[in-house]
Structures are given as C-alpha cells and as structure tokens.
Amino acid sequence: MAAVPESAALSELSGLSRQERLDFLRRRMAAVPARGESVANRAPMEGVSDSDTAGVLPVPAALADLLPRGGLVRGSVVSVSGATSLLLGLVASVTADGGHVAVIGHPRLGLLAAVEMGAQLERLALIPDPGADPVEIAAVLLDGMDLVVLGLGGSSVAPSRARAVVARARSKGATLVVTDGHWDGAEMRLDARVRGYAGLGNGSQERGCGRLRSLSLAVCARGRSFQPRTTRLDLRSAQGRVEWVSAPETTLPEAGFPQAAEVVGL
C-alpha cells in the first residue's frame, strides 16, 4: 500500500493569537490557485443537465442519485453525521476533481483512507487544532476554498452566528460541511450508518479475523426541498483503491433507516 504524502496541515497556527491566525490564513488563501477551476469545468454527469450541475460540488458517483442536484450545492451548509467514510468520500471527490478543501477540527482524519478513495492531498489543508473559535477560522477559509469541513467538537452554534456564516458561504460560492455538533439552518443533512462488513471471519480463519474487503453503508439524506430518502452503498477495496458501489434498487424512503443503537461509526 502506497505511503501517504505529507499533508498540508496548518500546524503553524499553534501558539498564534486570534488576529495572527486570521492574518496567516488570509496570506495562505492568497496563494491558493483559482478556486474550483477544474470543478466548474468538469463534464456533466450522465442524465443530468448542465444547469443542474452548475454550482454543484461532486460527490462519490454512487451517492449522486441520492441528492436532488447530484452533489453538494455551492453556497450551502450541509450537516454530516455517522460513519466518517462518508466525510472522507466527500473530501476525496472534491479534491480529485480539482477543488480545494479545508478540514478544521478533525485531528484523527484518516488520510490514508481518503487517498485510497482518490483524494489529492496537495489540494487539502488540515487545521486539526483551530483554537478557541473554529467557526471564525471556517468563515475566513470560505473565501478561498471550494469545500470547508468544520468539526464542532459537540458544541452548538448560535443561530445568529450561523446565519452570518451561511450568508458568507453563499456570497463566496463555497460549501460548508459541519460535523460533531449542532448547526441551526443546515439546508441538507446526511447521515451514514454501517450496515455490515465482508471479508472478516471467512473460510478457515477464526471469526473476526481476516482482511476487510468491503463495508456496507446506509446513507440517509434529508433536506428542505425534498423528502427524506435512504440508499445503501458498498465501499470495496481493490488494488489499493476504495470504490463506492451502489447496490441495485436501494434508494428507499426514510422508513426502515437504522437507529443509532444499531450501528458503529467509523
């Protein structure tokens, strides 16, 4: 398995004052190439018109049918919860398509898994320790990134402040993904739950041993403009890559979606 390249972690933020952090980020933003150049010019998805894909960030192909416009709408806020494989898939899709992504407040992000899904680490900025005000860091990064992932660490963001950041995301044409907390007014919520594994305890091997070959996820999407729906996806390992595969006829209504007690987050 290939080694993971050195990440673009912004460890330089440690020990800086609030204003010094903001000034540092703005200087780094000025060095980012034209945002979203490859994303904006990508070929439209099969069966989807140019007008539908305009202003939309890509997601794993197997997930696209679940979302009304086949991806994450620019200028919107999306709440993501559950298995972190879903978050890694979003990061991988955007960076693989030429977009720039910042991930804030996720010190244990699985970079190797992201690379195996196709992530390009040279387009990924990591801020594992954003300090006391990660929301302000996210607001600054919306200026120059296509996608900003913000880990809230279990906290809630005041509605008035959430509205201000939403307005900034909309004006900058960037998408904000929030995790691990409550964000008032997210346009869409995605939740991924592990539904099974393949490859463990097979053949003559003892139960619980062996090589994990695939992971099955149930992903539920809820939004303001569409009815809740759920689909099952398989993540399969093949020759050092992880592929997202849609199980046939698995786009379902929300009924029957697994409860939190039934699942294990990755």
N, C-alpha and C positions, 0 to 999 in steps of 0.2 A: 504493500500500500504506500502510495507516494507521501512524502513528508509534507506537512502543511507549511506554506510560505509564511514568513514573518508577517503578522497582522499590522494593520495601520492603527494600532492602539494609540490613543492620545494621552499617554501617561504623563505628558508634560503638564497636565492640569493640576497634578498633585501639588499642594502647598501654595498655589496661587490664590490671590484674593479674588473676590467676585468680579471686580472690574477687570483685573488682569486676565481672568478666564475668558471673559467676553471678548476682550481685545485680541487675545490669542486665537480664539475661534474665528473671529472675523478675518484675521490675516490668513488663516488656513483656508477659509472659504474663498478668498480672492484668488487662491492658487488652483481651485478646482476647475477643470475644463468646462466648456459649455454644458450646462446641465441637461440631461435627458436627450442628448443628440441622437444616440442610437435608439433609445426607447421611442422617441417621437417618430422616427423614420422607419420603424420595423414594418414588415409586411403584415397586412391584416389577417386575422385568423380565418380559417375556412368557415364559411357560412355566416360570417359577421361582417357588416358593412364598415367602410372607413369612418363614417360618422359615429358608429358605436364604439370604435376603438380609440378615437381621438380623445386625448386627455385621460387615458387609462394605463396604469402600470401593469405589466404582465404578472401572471401567477402560474404555478405549475399547470400544464395543459389539462391534466386530468381534473383539476379543480375549476377550470374556467366555466364549465357548463353550469356550475352551481351559482355563479354570480350573475346578476342581471346584465352587466355590460362586459362580462368575460374577464374582469380584472379589478384592480383597486383604482377607484376614481381619484384623479388628481384633485387636490384641494379639499379632500375629505378626511375624516377621522374614523379609524377602524379599531375596534376593540378585539383583541385576540386572546384566547384563554385555552387552557388544557395542554395537550402534548406539545412540546416545543418543536417537534418535527415540522409542524405547520409553519411556525415562525421562520425556521431555517429555510423552508421551501420558498417562502415569500422573498427572503433576502437573496437566495440563490437566483431566483428568476429575474429579479430586477437588475442585479449586478451582471448576470450572464448576458443580459440584453443591452448592456451599455450604460445602465443607470448607476447613480451614486447613492449609497446607503450609509446612514449613521445609526449605530446601535448604542443606546445610552442605558446604563444601569443594569447590564447583564454580564456580570463578571465571569460566569461559567458557560458562556455561549459555546456550543460545540462547533468550533471552526472546521474540524476535520469532516464532520457530517455535512456541513454547508458546502465545503469544497467537493465532496462526493456527489452532491446534488447539482454541481455546476457553478457554484459561487466564484466570482473573481475577486480575490482579496485586495487587489490594488484599487478597487472601487469601494472598499468597505472601511469605514472609520469606526473604531471602537472606543467608547468612553465608559469603561467599567465602573469608575468612581467619579460621578459628576459633582459630588459635593452636596451641600445642603439644599440646593434649588435646581433639581434636574429639569423641571419644567421650563425654566428660563434658558437653560442650555439648549433644550429642544427647540424653543422658539427661535433662537439665533440660527440654528442649523437648518431650519426650514428655508432660509434664504438661498442656500446653495445646493441642497440635496434633493433627490427625487423622492426618497423614502426615508423617514426618520422613525426609528423604533424606540419607544420610551418605556422603560421599566419603572413602575411607580413604587415598587417595594411595599405593596399592601396599603398605600395611602390613597386618600380621595382628594381630588382637585376641586376647589370651589367653583361653582357654576359660572360666576362672573369671570374668573380667570380662564376657565375652559373656553368660554365664548371668545375671549380675546385671542387665544392661541388658534382656535378654529378659523377666525377671521384672517389671521396671518397666513395660515396654511392655504386658505382659499386664494388670497391675493398673490401668493408666491407660486401657486400651482404645484405644491408638494403634498405628499400624503403622509399623515401621521398615524402610526400604529401604536396603541397603548396596551400595556400588559401589566399584570400583577397589581391591579388597583381599580378604582372606580373613576370613570371619566364621564361626566354628565353630557349627554347630547351626541354620542357617537352615532354616525349615520348607519354603520353596519357592525354587527358583532359576529365573529367567527369563533367557534369552539370545536376543538379536536379531541377525541377520546380514543384511547387504544382499545381495539376490539379483539385482537388476537395476534399470535406470532406463528411463524412457520420456521422449522429447522432445528428446534430445540427438542432434545429427547427422542430423536428418530433412530430407527434401526436398532443396533445392538448397544447403543450408548445409553447410559443411565439417564433417567428422567431429569430434565433441567440442564443437561449438558449438550454440547454440540455447537454448531455455527448458526447464528441467526441469519436466515435467508430473506425473510420478508416480515413486514409489520403492517397490520391492518388497522386503518383509522376510520372512525365515523366522524365526519365533519358537518357541523350544523351552521347554517347562515341565517341570520335574522336581520331585517332592515326596515327602514321606514317605508320604502316604496315597493316591498314585495312580501309575500307570505313566507314564513319560516320553512326551510327545506333542509334535508339531510342527504348526504351521499356517502358511500363507502369507497375508500381509496386504499390501494396497496402500495407500500414502498418496498421495492425489490432491489436487492444488491446484485449487480452483475459486472464483473471485471473491474472492480474498484469504483464503480459508479452506482448511485442510487437513483432509480427511476420511479416516477409517480405513475401508477397504472390505475385507470378507472375500472372498477368492477361493473359488468353489464347490468343495466336496469337497476341501478341502486340509488337514483335520485328520488327521494321519498319525502312525504310530508313530515313535519316535526314529530308526529306521534311515533312512539317507539324509540326515541333517541335515548341513549344510555344515561342513567343517573350518575351523579358524581361518585357515589359509593362503589360503582361497578368498575371503575377504571383506574389506571395508573398513568400519571403524566410522565412524559419523557423529558 
